[in-house]
Amino acid sequence: MTDWVFTADHIHINFPNSLFGMGNPLLDISAVVDKDFLDKYTLKPNDQILAEDKHKALFEEIVKKFKVEYHAGGATQNSIKLAQWMIQEPHNVGTFFGCIGKDKFGEILKQKAEDAHIDAHYYEQDEEPTGTCAACITGDNRSLVANLAAANCYKKDKHLDLEENWKLVEKAKVYYIAGFFLTVSLESILKVAKHASENNKLFCLNLSAPFICQFFKDNLMQVMPYVDVLFGNETEAAAFAKEQDFDTTDIKEIAKKAQALPKVNTKRPRIVVLTQGKDETTMALHDKVQTFPVLKIDPKDIVDTNGAGDAFVGGFLSGLVQEKPLNQCVKAAHYAANVIIRRAGCTFPEKPDFK
């Protein structure tokens, strides 16, 4: 069944593989922990970091000490799944590329991708196990520690360049990659970004974490000229502004300055979308900045904020793929995030009730 979508001035069809994502497929190991646990591993309550040697024991301890839940994760994969959920029909609107191990966790990720009706094509290798991410939850904060393992082994020449895979890239009209993938395969990102730019398609990127803005700044700025839609939250925006010498901490000014950074495809002005948790979302386009209040939620209904940012992007992407006006994309983003924070992990009910 092909899904007809009515937009203001024309009718168009949602085709399979029209949304492409590439990133780190991870199995999330999620638990409510205590402050002592955070302190032991010197974790900030609300942060995203890559695991170092000192965190190796954390993955075993969290499973032994707390009640854990396993969820298919990885920022980009979450967003693609969520966009697919918002769109519903047809299946496989979303395509996802990433690297996993030949192991039990890898099989779980494959099954979960199938259950979510996305077209996942994993590069499978047996040198490293499937990556994991410990989501350490305290109150409405979440501290993420990612052990990339296999996810770090993605290879352009072994996967992206293969004819049958590149054909899937060419089928897409909207592309999304989380900034986390900048630590893995810059050349893969640039190949996709340049394809989007040369064909006047939409390339979207997320700042993803303060450490990306700080320690992978060169990689980030090599990709930035191709970015049509830039996402980030308030802490990432602050880190980005500092690294770029924007000389401001005002979120609207940061959005404006990021919007005005050099861009290759001048047919499409960049859109910058910055979230601030329960505070309003800021969007910059041209020299205009708009703000959008998020949906109200009673704090006692918040189960898990892990995945809220991914859900926001997923909702937004579902609007972009369907060529909805930008304010509708923001509305869809807020709806998706509101659904996700009421549930554990980046999981969702069977169907959305978004109008």
ROVEX-465068 format. One record per residue (C-alpha): residue in three letters; x, y, z. Coordinates in steps of 0.5 Angstrom, whole numbers. Layout:
! residues N
{zaba->ALA, x->X, y->Y, z->Z}
...
//
This chain:
! residues 355
{zaba->MET, x->0, y->0, z->0}
{zaba->THR, x->3, y->7, z->-2}
{zaba->ASP, x->1, y->13, z->3}
{zaba->TRP, x->-2, y->19, z->0}
{zaba->VAL, x->0, y->25, z->4}
{zaba->PHE, x->-4, y->32, z->2}
{zaba->THR, x->0, y->38, z->3}
{zaba->ALA, x->-2, y->45, z->2}
{zaba->ASP, x->-1, y->45, z->-5}
{zaba->HIS, x->0, y->39, z->-8}
{zaba->ILE, x->0, y->31, z->-7}
{zaba->HIS, x->6, y->27, z->-6}
{zaba->ILE, x->7, y->20, z->-4}
{zaba->ASN, x->12, y->17, z->1}
{zaba->PHE, x->16, y->12, z->-2}
{zaba->PRO, x->20, y->7, z->2}
{zaba->ASN, x->28, y->9, z->3}
{zaba->SER, x->26, y->16, z->2}
{zaba->LEU, x->29, y->18, z->9}
{zaba->PHE, x->37, y->15, z->10}
{zaba->GLY, x->40, y->15, z->17}
{zaba->MET, x->47, y->13, z->18}
{zaba->GLY, x->50, y->12, z->25}
{zaba->ASN, x->52, y->8, z->31}
{zaba->PRO, x->48, y->2, z->33}
{zaba->LEU, x->48, y->1, z->40}
{zaba->LEU, x->44, y->-4, z->45}
{zaba->ASP, x->42, y->1, z->51}
{zaba->ILE, x->43, y->-2, z->58}
{zaba->SER, x->38, y->3, z->62}
{zaba->ALA, x->38, y->3, z->69}
{zaba->VAL, x->36, y->8, z->75}
{zaba->VAL, x->42, y->9, z->79}
{zaba->ASP, x->44, y->13, z->85}
{zaba->LYS, x->49, y->19, z->86}
{zaba->ASP, x->54, y->14, z->89}
{zaba->PHE, x->54, y->10, z->82}
{zaba->LEU, x->55, y->17, z->78}
{zaba->ASP, x->61, y->19, z->83}
{zaba->LYS, x->64, y->13, z->83}
{zaba->TYR, x->65, y->13, z->75}
{zaba->THR, x->66, y->21, z->75}
{zaba->LEU, x->59, y->22, z->71}
{zaba->LYS, x->55, y->28, z->70}
{zaba->PRO, x->48, y->27, z->72}
{zaba->ASN, x->46, y->30, z->65}
{zaba->ASP, x->52, y->28, z->59}
{zaba->GLN, x->54, y->24, z->54}
{zaba->ILE, x->61, y->21, z->53}
{zaba->LEU, x->65, y->15, z->50}
{zaba->ALA, x->67, y->10, z->55}
{zaba->GLU, x->74, y->10, z->57}
{zaba->ASP, x->78, y->4, z->61}
{zaba->LYS, x->76, y->7, z->68}
{zaba->HIS, x->68, y->6, z->65}
{zaba->LYS, x->70, y->-2, z->63}
{zaba->ALA, x->67, y->-4, z->70}
{zaba->LEU, x->61, y->0, z->70}
{zaba->PHE, x->58, y->-4, z->64}
{zaba->GLU, x->58, y->-10, z->69}
{zaba->GLU, x->56, y->-7, z->75}
{zaba->ILE, x->50, y->-3, z->73}
{zaba->VAL, x->47, y->-10, z->71}
{zaba->LYS, x->49, y->-13, z->77}
{zaba->LYS, x->47, y->-8, z->82}
{zaba->PHE, x->41, y->-5, z->79}
{zaba->LYS, x->35, y->-7, z->75}
{zaba->VAL, x->36, y->-6, z->68}
{zaba->GLU, x->32, y->-6, z->61}
{zaba->TYR, x->35, y->-7, z->54}
{zaba->HIS, x->33, y->-3, z->49}
{zaba->ALA, x->35, y->-2, z->41}
{zaba->GLY, x->39, y->5, z->41}
{zaba->GLY, x->44, y->9, z->38}
{zaba->ALA, x->42, y->16, z->37}
{zaba->THR, x->41, y->16, z->29}
{zaba->GLN, x->37, y->9, z->29}
{zaba->ASN, x->33, y->12, z->34}
{zaba->SER, x->31, y->18, z->30}
{zaba->ILE, x->30, y->14, z->24}
{zaba->LYS, x->25, y->9, z->28}
{zaba->LEU, x->21, y->14, z->31}
{zaba->ALA, x->20, y->18, z->24}
{zaba->GLN, x->18, y->11, z->21}
{zaba->TRP, x->13, y->10, z->27}
{zaba->MET, x->10, y->17, z->26}
{zaba->ILE, x->9, y->16, z->18}
{zaba->GLN, x->7, y->9, z->19}
{zaba->GLU, x->5, y->7, z->12}
{zaba->PRO, x->9, y->5, z->8}
{zaba->HIS, x->14, y->1, z->12}
{zaba->ASN, x->21, y->2, z->10}
{zaba->VAL, x->21, y->9, z->9}
{zaba->GLY, x->27, y->9, z->13}
{zaba->THR, x->34, y->6, z->11}
{zaba->PHE, x->39, y->5, z->17}
{zaba->PHE, x->47, y->4, z->16}
{zaba->GLY, x->51, y->2, z->21}
{zaba->CYS, x->56, y->-3, z->24}
{zaba->ILE, x->55, y->-9, z->29}
{zaba->GLY, x->58, y->-15, z->31}
{zaba->LYS, x->56, y->-23, z->30}
{zaba->ASP, x->53, y->-24, z->36}
{zaba->LYS, x->47, y->-24, z->41}
{zaba->PHE, x->46, y->-17, z->42}
{zaba->GLY, x->47, y->-16, z->34}
{zaba->GLU, x->41, y->-21, z->33}
{zaba->ILE, x->37, y->-17, z->38}
{zaba->LEU, x->38, y->-10, z->34}
{zaba->LYS, x->37, y->-14, z->27}
{zaba->GLN, x->30, y->-16, z->30}
{zaba->LYS, x->28, y->-9, z->33}
{zaba->ALA, x->30, y->-6, z->27}
{zaba->GLU, x->25, y->-11, z->23}
{zaba->ASP, x->20, y->-10, z->29}
{zaba->ALA, x->20, y->-2, z->27}
{zaba->HIS, x->19, y->-3, z->20}
{zaba->ILE, x->26, y->0, z->18}
{zaba->ASP, x->30, y->-2, z->13}
{zaba->ALA, x->37, y->-3, z->16}
{zaba->HIS, x->43, y->-6, z->13}
{zaba->TYR, x->48, y->-7, z->18}
{zaba->TYR, x->56, y->-8, z->16}
{zaba->GLU, x->57, y->-14, z->20}
{zaba->GLN, x->64, y->-16, z->23}
{zaba->ASP, x->67, y->-21, z->28}
{zaba->GLU, x->73, y->-17, z->30}
{zaba->GLU, x->69, y->-13, z->35}
{zaba->PRO, x->62, y->-14, z->39}
{zaba->THR, x->56, y->-10, z->38}
{zaba->GLY, x->56, y->-4, z->41}
{zaba->THR, x->53, y->-2, z->48}
{zaba->CYS, x->51, y->4, z->51}
{zaba->ALA, x->50, y->5, z->59}
{zaba->ALA, x->44, y->10, z->60}
{zaba->CYS, x->45, y->12, z->68}
{zaba->ILE, x->38, y->15, z->70}
{zaba->THR, x->37, y->19, z->76}
{zaba->GLY, x->31, y->23, z->77}
{zaba->ASP, x->29, y->26, z->70}
{zaba->ASN, x->37, y->26, z->68}
{zaba->ARG, x->41, y->21, z->64}
{zaba->SER, x->48, y->20, z->63}
{zaba->LEU, x->50, y->16, z->57}
{zaba->VAL, x->56, y->12, z->57}
{zaba->ALA, x->57, y->9, z->50}
{zaba->ASN, x->62, y->3, z->49}
{zaba->LEU, x->62, y->4, z->41}
{zaba->ALA, x->66, y->-3, z->40}
{zaba->ALA, x->63, y->-5, z->33}
{zaba->ALA, x->60, y->1, z->31}
{zaba->ASN, x->67, y->4, z->31}
{zaba->CYS, x->69, y->-1, z->25}
{zaba->TYR, x->64, y->2, z->20}
{zaba->LYS, x->68, y->2, z->13}
{zaba->LYS, x->66, y->6, z->7}
{zaba->ASP, x->70, y->2, z->2}
{zaba->LYS, x->67, y->-4, z->6}
{zaba->HIS, x->59, y->-2, z->6}
{zaba->LEU, x->57, y->5, z->4}
{zaba->ASP, x->61, y->4, z->-3}
{zaba->LEU, x->58, y->-2, z->-5}
{zaba->GLU, x->53, y->-1, z->-11}
{zaba->GLU, x->47, y->-4, z->-8}
{zaba->ASN, x->48, y->0, z->-1}
{zaba->TRP, x->49, y->6, z->-5}
{zaba->LYS, x->43, y->5, z->-9}
{zaba->LEU, x->39, y->6, z->-3}
{zaba->VAL, x->43, y->12, z->-1}
{zaba->GLU, x->41, y->15, z->-8}
{zaba->LYS, x->34, y->13, z->-7}
{zaba->ALA, x->33, y->18, z->-1}
{zaba->LYS, x->31, y->25, z->-1}
{zaba->VAL, x->32, y->27, z->7}
{zaba->TYR, x->39, y->25, z->10}
{zaba->TYR, x->40, y->25, z->18}
{zaba->ILE, x->47, y->23, z->21}
{zaba->ALA, x->48, y->24, z->29}
{zaba->GLY, x->54, y->28, z->30}
{zaba->PHE, x->57, y->22, z->34}
{zaba->PHE, x->58, y->19, z->28}
{zaba->LEU, x->64, y->24, z->26}
{zaba->THR, x->68, y->20, z->31}
{zaba->VAL, x->67, y->14, z->27}
{zaba->SER, x->67, y->15, z->19}
{zaba->LEU, x->68, y->22, z->17}
{zaba->GLU, x->69, y->20, z->10}
{zaba->SER, x->62, y->16, z->10}
{zaba->ILE, x->59, y->22, z->12}
{zaba->LEU, x->62, y->27, z->7}
{zaba->LYS, x->60, y->22, z->1}
{zaba->VAL, x->53, y->22, z->3}
{zaba->ALA, x->53, y->30, z->5}
{zaba->LYS, x->56, y->32, z->-2}
{zaba->HIS, x->51, y->27, z->-5}
{zaba->ALA, x->45, y->31, z->-2}
{zaba->SER, x->48, y->38, z->-3}
{zaba->GLU, x->50, y->36, z->-11}
{zaba->ASN, x->42, y->34, z->-12}
{zaba->ASN, x->39, y->39, z->-8}
{zaba->LYS, x->37, y->34, z->-2}
{zaba->LEU, x->36, y->35, z->5}
{zaba->PHE, x->42, y->34, z->9}
{zaba->CYS, x->41, y->34, z->17}
{zaba->LEU, x->46, y->33, z->23}
{zaba->ASN, x->46, y->34, z->30}
{zaba->LEU, x->51, y->37, z->35}
{zaba->SER, x->50, y->31, z->39}
{zaba->ALA, x->54, y->32, z->45}
{zaba->PRO, x->59, y->38, z->48}
{zaba->PHE, x->65, y->33, z->47}
{zaba->ILE, x->63, y->33, z->39}
{zaba->CYS, x->63, y->40, z->39}
{zaba->GLN, x->70, y->41, z->43}
{zaba->PHE, x->74, y->35, z->41}
{zaba->PHE, x->72, y->33, z->34}
{zaba->LYS, x->71, y->40, z->32}
{zaba->ASP, x->75, y->40, z->25}
{zaba->ASN, x->71, y->34, z->23}
{zaba->LEU, x->64, y->37, z->25}
{zaba->MET, x->67, y->44, z->21}
{zaba->GLN, x->68, y->40, z->15}
{zaba->VAL, x->61, y->37, z->14}
{zaba->MET, x->58, y->44, z->17}
{zaba->PRO, x->58, y->47, z->10}
{zaba->TYR, x->53, y->41, z->7}
{zaba->VAL, x->48, y->42, z->13}
{zaba->ASP, x->41, y->44, z->11}
{zaba->VAL, x->38, y->43, z->18}
{zaba->LEU, x->42, y->43, z->24}
{zaba->PHE, x->40, y->40, z->31}
{zaba->GLY, x->42, y->41, z->38}
{zaba->ASN, x->40, y->42, z->45}
{zaba->GLU, x->42, y->48, z->50}
{zaba->THR, x->49, y->45, z->53}
{zaba->GLU, x->51, y->43, z->46}
{zaba->ALA, x->49, y->50, z->43}
{zaba->ALA, x->53, y->53, z->49}
{zaba->ALA, x->59, y->48, z->47}
{zaba->PHE, x->59, y->50, z->40}
{zaba->ALA, x->58, y->57, z->41}
{zaba->LYS, x->64, y->57, z->45}
{zaba->GLU, x->69, y->53, z->41}
{zaba->GLN, x->67, y->57, z->35}
{zaba->ASP, x->68, y->64, z->39}
{zaba->PHE, x->61, y->66, z->38}
{zaba->ASP, x->62, y->71, z->44}
{zaba->THR, x->55, y->70, z->46}
{zaba->THR, x->51, y->65, z->51}
{zaba->ASP, x->44, y->67, z->48}
{zaba->ILE, x->41, y->61, z->45}
{zaba->LYS, x->37, y->65, z->40}
{zaba->GLU, x->44, y->69, z->38}
{zaba->ILE, x->47, y->62, z->37}
{zaba->ALA, x->42, y->60, z->33}
{zaba->LYS, x->43, y->66, z->28}
{zaba->LYS, x->50, y->65, z->28}
{zaba->ALA, x->50, y->58, z->26}
{zaba->GLN, x->45, y->59, z->21}
{zaba->ALA, x->50, y->64, z->18}
{zaba->LEU, x->56, y->59, z->17}
{zaba->PRO, x->58, y->58, z->10}
{zaba->LYS, x->54, y->53, z->6}
{zaba->VAL, x->55, y->50, z->-1}
{zaba->ASN, x->48, y->49, z->-3}
{zaba->THR, x->46, y->56, z->-3}
{zaba->LYS, x->39, y->54, z->-6}
{zaba->ARG, x->37, y->52, z->1}
{zaba->PRO, x->38, y->57, z->7}
{zaba->ARG, x->40, y->53, z->13}
{zaba->ILE, x->35, y->52, z->19}
{zaba->VAL, x->38, y->51, z->26}
{zaba->VAL, x->33, y->48, z->31}
{zaba->LEU, x->35, y->48, z->38}
{zaba->THR, x->32, y->45, z->44}
{zaba->GLN, x->32, y->47, z->51}
{zaba->GLY, x->29, y->41, z->55}
{zaba->LYS, x->22, y->43, z->58}
{zaba->ASP, x->23, y->50, z->55}
{zaba->GLU, x->22, y->53, z->49}
{zaba->THR, x->25, y->51, z->42}
{zaba->THR, x->29, y->56, z->38}
{zaba->MET, x->29, y->56, z->30}
{zaba->ALA, x->33, y->60, z->26}
{zaba->LEU, x->32, y->61, z->18}
{zaba->HIS, x->35, y->67, z->14}
{zaba->ASP, x->35, y->72, z->19}
{zaba->LYS, x->29, y->70, z->23}
{zaba->VAL, x->29, y->67, z->30}
{zaba->GLN, x->22, y->63, z->32}
{zaba->THR, x->21, y->60, z->39}
{zaba->PHE, x->16, y->54, z->40}
{zaba->PRO, x->13, y->52, z->47}
{zaba->VAL, x->14, y->45, z->48}
{zaba->LEU, x->8, y->41, z->50}
{zaba->LYS, x->6, y->41, z->58}
{zaba->ILE, x->8, y->35, z->62}
{zaba->ASP, x->7, y->33, z->69}
{zaba->PRO, x->14, y->32, z->72}
{zaba->LYS, x->11, y->25, z->75}
{zaba->ASP, x->9, y->23, z->68}
{zaba->ILE, x->16, y->23, z->66}
{zaba->VAL, x->19, y->16, z->66}
{zaba->ASP, x->25, y->17, z->62}
{zaba->THR, x->28, y->23, z->59}
{zaba->ASN, x->33, y->18, z->55}
{zaba->GLY, x->31, y->19, z->48}
{zaba->ALA, x->27, y->25, z->48}
{zaba->GLY, x->32, y->29, z->43}
{zaba->ASP, x->32, y->23, z->39}
{zaba->ALA, x->25, y->23, z->39}
{zaba->PHE, x->25, y->30, z->37}
{zaba->VAL, x->29, y->29, z->31}
{zaba->GLY, x->25, y->23, z->29}
{zaba->GLY, x->19, y->27, z->29}
{zaba->PHE, x->22, y->33, z->26}
{zaba->LEU, x->24, y->28, z->20}
{zaba->SER, x->18, y->25, z->19}
{zaba->GLY, x->15, y->32, z->17}
{zaba->LEU, x->21, y->34, z->13}
{zaba->VAL, x->20, y->27, z->9}
{zaba->GLN, x->13, y->29, z->8}
{zaba->GLU, x->14, y->36, z->6}
{zaba->LYS, x->10, y->39, z->11}
{zaba->PRO, x->11, y->46, z->13}
{zaba->LEU, x->17, y->48, z->18}
{zaba->ASN, x->12, y->49, z->24}
{zaba->GLN, x->9, y->43, z->23}
{zaba->CYS, x->15, y->39, z->23}
{zaba->VAL, x->17, y->42, z->30}
{zaba->LYS, x->10, y->40, z->32}
{zaba->ALA, x->11, y->33, z->30}
{zaba->ALA, x->18, y->34, z->34}
{zaba->HIS, x->15, y->36, z->40}
{zaba->TYR, x->9, y->31, z->40}
{zaba->ALA, x->14, y->25, z->39}
{zaba->ALA, x->19, y->27, z->45}
{zaba->ASN, x->13, y->28, z->49}
{zaba->VAL, x->11, y->21, z->48}
{zaba->ILE, x->18, y->18, z->49}
{zaba->ILE, x->19, y->21, z->56}
{zaba->ARG, x->13, y->18, z->59}
{zaba->ARG, x->16, y->11, z->57}
{zaba->ALA, x->22, y->7, z->59}
{zaba->GLY, x->28, y->7, z->53}
{zaba->CYS, x->26, y->10, z->46}
{zaba->THR, x->20, y->6, z->46}
{zaba->PHE, x->13, y->8, z->43}
{zaba->PRO, x->6, y->5, z->43}
{zaba->GLU, x->3, y->2, z->37}
{zaba->LYS, x->1, y->8, z->33}
{zaba->PRO, x->1, y->15, z->34}
{zaba->ASP, x->-5, y->20, z->35}
{zaba->PHE, x->-2, y->26, z->32}
{zaba->LYS, x->-6, y->31, z->28}
//
